[in-house]
């Protein structure tokens, strides 16, 4: 917890006096008595955003069919007909989900789909008079702007914390090992139970989905950017999953010898060493071998596993693409046709 200057109870306030010992009126004595005068612009922004978004935030309990509680998190309503956005790690593998609205209602609910690679999921609830949030845009987010997190840490419903956007463009790994890009870093305090709740700007627009903290550090928290969340949520609502292509290799990043880089005029000084190939995979059918080093895919450099993941998009499914590999000192071009997979 950050240290704060504390005014201890029982300490009598000092009254300013003039040099001739005549009492001088306190500057606050002439201040207006209205509530608005008690709040500065920052406080009013936080209050306004919390009032707008709070009714849309839900508590999510995950249980077994026997009723045993497995965990909890937060979520927020994104459509009037009851679609709720949350984190994949909150609901992944859930046998039952129990949703509690801000007004105390417990509507029927089920998981529509989740995507562990981006740590996002969609839950559907069935209730009238819902209050969806307003979604912002990632490109409008700036470092230093007010960031407000709303969620249910440790079961304390509709808890509000505030801070600023500390950095943009961060990356961290999902539980699947895939790198999540363009993550928002904030110092708005997050705790267990905040996962899946909204990160909100001063206009009451959701700019991110709160997802992770760095322990034991204080004030280093992360949220999935809202543009990625909108894209993933759209696919989950439509199909229940995110279509991605994969080639079926296990690999590790390796540096390339400078002579090979110069001789073949490669675009990167590192590649991906193939250490495993899945049976009946596109890589196996293409003739890839363990020990090969992948250096390009579809004309783009492959300096790392993460770079390959970014290139294996949905539009490559079923499309033959050139894969450039180094086999010893020989440069080979292997045609490969990625196939659809629920994961990389």
C-alpha positions in Angstrom: 0.0 0.0 0.0 1.3 3.4 -0.9 2.2 5.7 2.0 -0.1 8.7 2.5 0.1 11.8 4.6 -2.5 11.3 7.3 -4.3 13.9 9.4 -4.8 12.2 12.7 -8.1 12.6 14.6 -8.0 14.7 17.7 -5.4 17.2 16.4 -6.9 20.7 16.7 -6.6 22.9 13.6 -4.4 25.9 13.8 -6.1 29.2 13.2 -4.0 31.7 11.2 -3.4 35.1 13.0 -2.0 38.4 12.0 1.1 39.9 13.4 -1.0 41.9 15.8 -2.7 38.7 17.0 -6.1 39.5 15.4 -7.7 36.3 14.0 -7.6 36.0 10.2 -10.5 34.3 8.4 -9.6 30.9 6.9 -9.7 31.0 3.1 -12.2 28.1 3.1 -14.7 30.1 5.2 -15.9 32.0 2.2 -16.1 29.0 -0.2 -19.5 28.0 -1.5 -21.3 25.4 0.5 -22.6 23.3 -2.4 -21.4 19.8 -3.0 -19.7 20.6 -6.3 -17.3 22.9 -4.5 -16.0 20.0 -2.5 -14.8 18.1 -5.5 -12.1 19.0 -8.0 -12.2 18.1 -11.6 -10.5 14.8 -11.1 -13.0 13.7 -8.5 -15.9 14.7 -10.6 -14.5 12.8 -13.6 -14.1 9.6 -11.5 -17.6 10.0 -9.9 -19.2 10.6 -13.3 -17.6 7.6 -14.9 -18.3 5.3 -12.0 -22.0 6.4 -12.1 -22.2 5.7 -15.8 -20.4 2.4 -15.9 -21.2 0.9 -12.4 -24.7 -0.4 -13.3 -23.1 -2.4 -16.2 -20.5 -4.2 -14.1 -21.4 -7.8 -13.0 -19.9 -10.3 -10.6 -19.2 -13.8 -12.1 -19.0 -16.9 -9.9 -17.7 -20.1 -11.4 -19.0 -23.3 -9.9 -19.0 -27.1 -10.5 -22.3 -28.8 -11.2 -22.3 -29.9 -7.6 -22.4 -26.2 -6.6 -18.7 -26.1 -5.4 -17.3 -22.6 -5.9 -14.2 -22.6 -8.1 -13.5 -18.8 -8.4 -14.9 -15.5 -9.3 -14.3 -12.4 -11.4 -15.9 -9.4 -13.0 -17.5 -8.6 -16.3 -19.4 -5.9 -18.0 -22.5 -5.7 -20.3 -21.7 -4.7 -23.8 -25.1 -5.1 -25.6 -28.7 -4.5 -24.6 -29.6 -8.1 -25.2 -27.2 -9.4 -22.5 -23.7 -10.2 -23.9 -21.1 -9.7 -21.2 -17.4 -9.4 -21.8 -14.9 -10.9 -19.3 -11.6 -12.7 -19.1 -11.1 -16.2 -20.4 -9.2 -17.2 -17.2 -12.3 -16.3 -15.2 -14.7 -18.7 -17.0 -12.5 -21.1 -18.9 -13.6 -24.7 -18.3 -16.6 -23.6 -16.1 -19.4 -26.1 -15.7 -21.7 -23.4 -14.3 -21.5 -19.6 -14.2 -23.6 -17.5 -11.8 -23.9 -13.8 -12.6 -25.0 -11.1 -10.2 -26.0 -7.7 -11.6 -25.3 -4.4 -9.9 -28.9 -4.2 -8.8 -28.7 -7.7 -7.2 -30.5 -9.7 -9.8 -29.3 -13.3 -10.7 -30.2 -13.9 -14.3 -29.7 -17.2 -16.2 -26.2 -17.2 -17.8 -24.0 -19.4 -19.9 -20.6 -19.0 -21.6 -20.9 -18.2 -25.3 -17.2 -18.7 -26.0 -13.7 -17.9 -24.7 -10.3 -17.3 -26.3 -7.4 -18.2 -23.9 -4.9 -16.8 -26.4 -6.2 -13.3 -25.8 -7.6 -14.0 -22.3 -11.1 -12.8 -23.4 -14.5 -14.5 -23.1 -18.2 -13.7 -23.7 -21.0 -14.7 -21.3 -24.7 -14.4 -22.2 -27.3 -13.4 -19.6 -31.1 -13.2 -19.9 -32.7 -10.2 -18.1 -34.6 -7.1 -19.1 -33.6 -3.5 -18.6 -29.8 -4.0 -18.9 -27.4 -1.1 -19.1 -24.6 -1.7 -21.7 -21.4 0.3 -21.5 -20.1 2.7 -24.1 -17.0 1.3 -25.8 -14.1 3.7 -26.5 -11.3 3.4 -29.1 -7.7 2.3 -28.4 -6.2 5.0 -30.7 -7.7 7.7 -28.4 -5.9 6.4 -25.3 -3.0 8.6 -24.1 -0.3 8.0 -21.5 -1.1 10.0 -18.4 -4.9 10.1 -18.9 -7.2 9.2 -16.0 -7.9 5.4 -15.8 -10.7 4.1 -13.6 -11.1 0.4 -12.8 -14.4 -1.1 -11.7 -14.8 -4.6 -10.4 -15.4 -7.0 -7.6 -12.1 -7.6 -5.8 -12.3 -10.3 -3.1 -16.1 -10.2 -3.6 -16.5 -6.5 -2.7 -19.0 -5.6 -5.4 -18.6 -2.5 -7.6 -15.3 -1.4 -6.1 -13.8 1.7 -7.9 -10.1 2.4 -8.1 -8.5 5.2 -10.1 -5.1 6.1 -11.5 -3.6 6.9 -14.8 -2.6 5.1 -18.0 1.1 4.4 -17.3 2.2 3.0 -20.7 0.8 1.8 -24.0 1.9 -1.0 -26.4 3.0 -3.4 -23.6 3.0 -7.2 -24.2 2.5 -10.1 -21.9 1.9 -13.8 -22.3 -1.5 -15.5 -21.9 -1.8 -18.8 -20.1 -1.4 -20.5 -23.5 2.0 -18.9 -24.0 0.9 -16.7 -26.8 2.0 -13.1 -26.7 -0.8 -10.5 -26.3 0.2 -7.2 -27.9 -0.9 -3.6 -27.4 -1.7 -4.1 -23.7 -2.5 -1.0 -21.6 -0.5 -0.6 -18.4 -2.1 1.3 -15.5 -1.6 2.0 -11.9 -5.3 1.8 -11.0 -5.2 -0.8 -8.3 -6.3 -4.3 -9.3 -6.8 -7.3 -7.1 -8.1 -10.9 -7.4 -11.8 -10.5 -8.6 -11.1 -7.4 -10.7 -10.3 -9.7 -13.7 -12.7 -9.1 -16.5 -13.9 -5.7 -15.3 -13.7 -2.5 -17.3 -11.0 0.1 -17.4 -12.7 3.4 -18.1 -11.7 6.9 -19.2 -13.0 10.2 -17.8 -15.8 10.2 -20.3 -17.2 6.9 -19.1 -16.0 5.0 -22.1 -14.4 1.5 -21.6 -10.9 1.5 -23.0 -9.7 -1.9 -21.7 -10.5 -5.2 -20.0 -8.6 -5.5 -16.7 -6.7 -8.8 -16.8 -3.5 -9.0 -14.8 -1.2 -7.6 -12.1 2.5 -8.0 -11.6 3.3 -9.4 -8.2 5.0 -8.4 -5.9 5.2 -5.0 -7.7 2.7 -2.3 -6.7 0.9 -0.2 -9.3 1.8 -2.3 -12.4 -1.5 -3.6 -13.8 -2.6 -4.5 -17.3 -5.7 -4.3 -19.4 -6.5 -5.8 -22.8 -7.0 -2.8 -25.2 -10.6 -2.3 -26.2 -10.1 -2.5 -30.0 -8.8 -6.1 -29.6 -11.6 -6.9 -27.2 -14.2 -5.7 -29.7 -12.7 -7.8 -32.4 -12.5 -10.9 -30.2 -16.0 -10.4 -28.8 -17.5 -10.1 -32.2 -16.0 -13.5 -33.3 -17.0 -15.2 -30.0 -20.6 -14.0 -30.3 -20.7 -15.1 -34.0 -18.8 -18.4 -33.8 -17.9 -19.1 -30.2 -14.2 -19.1 -31.0 -11.5 -17.2 -32.9 -10.5 -18.8 -36.2 -6.7 -19.0 -36.6 -4.3 -20.8 -38.8 -1.5 -23.1 -37.6 1.3 -25.2 -39.1 2.0 -27.6 -36.3 5.5 -27.0 -35.2 7.3 -26.6 -31.9 10.3 -24.3 -32.0 12.7 -22.0 -30.3 14.3 -18.7 -31.3 17.9 -18.9 -32.5 20.4 -16.5 -33.9 21.6 -16.9 -37.5 25.2 -16.9 -38.5 26.2 -13.6 -40.0 27.6 -15.2 -43.1 24.2 -16.9 -43.9 22.4 -13.6 -43.3 24.7 -11.8 -45.7 24.9 -14.6 -48.3 21.1 -15.1 -48.6 20.3 -11.4 -47.9 17.9 -12.4 -45.1 15.7 -9.7 -43.5 16.4 -10.8 -39.9 19.4 -12.1 -38.0 17.4 -14.7 -36.1 14.9 -17.5 -37.0 12.9 -20.3 -35.5 14.5 -23.7 -35.0 12.1 -26.6 -35.5 12.4 -28.9 -32.5 9.0 -30.8 -32.9 6.5 -31.5 -35.7 2.9 -32.6 -35.0 1.7 -35.7 -36.8 -0.5 -35.1 -39.8 0.2 -31.4 -39.5 0.7 -28.9 -42.4 4.4 -28.8 -41.5 4.7 -32.6 -41.8 2.9 -32.6 -45.1 5.1 -29.7 -46.4 8.3 -31.8 -45.7 9.6 -29.7 -42.8 12.1 -31.5 -40.7 13.4 -31.2 -37.1 16.5 -29.1 -37.2 15.3 -26.8 -40.0 15.3 -23.1 -39.2 12.3 -21.1 -40.4 13.3 -17.6 -41.6 10.4 -16.4 -43.7 6.7 -17.1 -44.1 4.7 -15.7 -47.0 7.5 -13.3 -47.8 7.7 -11.9 -44.3 10.6 -12.5 -41.9 10.2 -14.9 -39.0 12.7 -13.8 -36.4 10.8 -15.4 -33.5 7.9 -17.7 -32.6 5.9 -14.6 -31.7 6.4 -13.2 -35.2 5.2 -16.5 -36.7 2.1 -16.4 -34.5 1.3 -12.9 -35.8 1.6 -14.1 -39.4 -0.7 -17.1 -38.9 -3.9 -15.2 -39.2 -7.4 -16.5 -40.2 -6.9 -15.4 -43.8 -4.1 -18.0 -44.2 -6.4 -20.9 -43.5 -6.3 -23.2 -46.5 -4.1 -20.9 -48.5 -0.8 -22.3 -49.8 2.0 -20.0 -48.6 5.8 -20.1 -49.2 7.9 -21.1 -46.1 11.6 -20.3 -46.3 13.9 -22.5 -44.2 17.6 -23.1 -43.7 18.6 -26.7 -43.7 22.2 -26.7 -42.7 23.7 -24.1 -45.1 21.1 -24.7 -47.8 18.1 -22.4 -48.4 14.8 -24.1 -49.2 11.4 -23.0 -50.2 8.6 -25.2 -49.0 4.9 -24.6 -50.0 2.8 -25.0 -46.8 -1.0 -24.8 -46.4 -1.9 -23.7 -42.8 -5.1 -25.2 -41.4 -7.6 -23.9 -38.9 -7.0 -24.5 -35.2 -8.5 -23.1 -32.0 -5.0 -22.3 -30.8 -1.5 -21.6 -32.2 
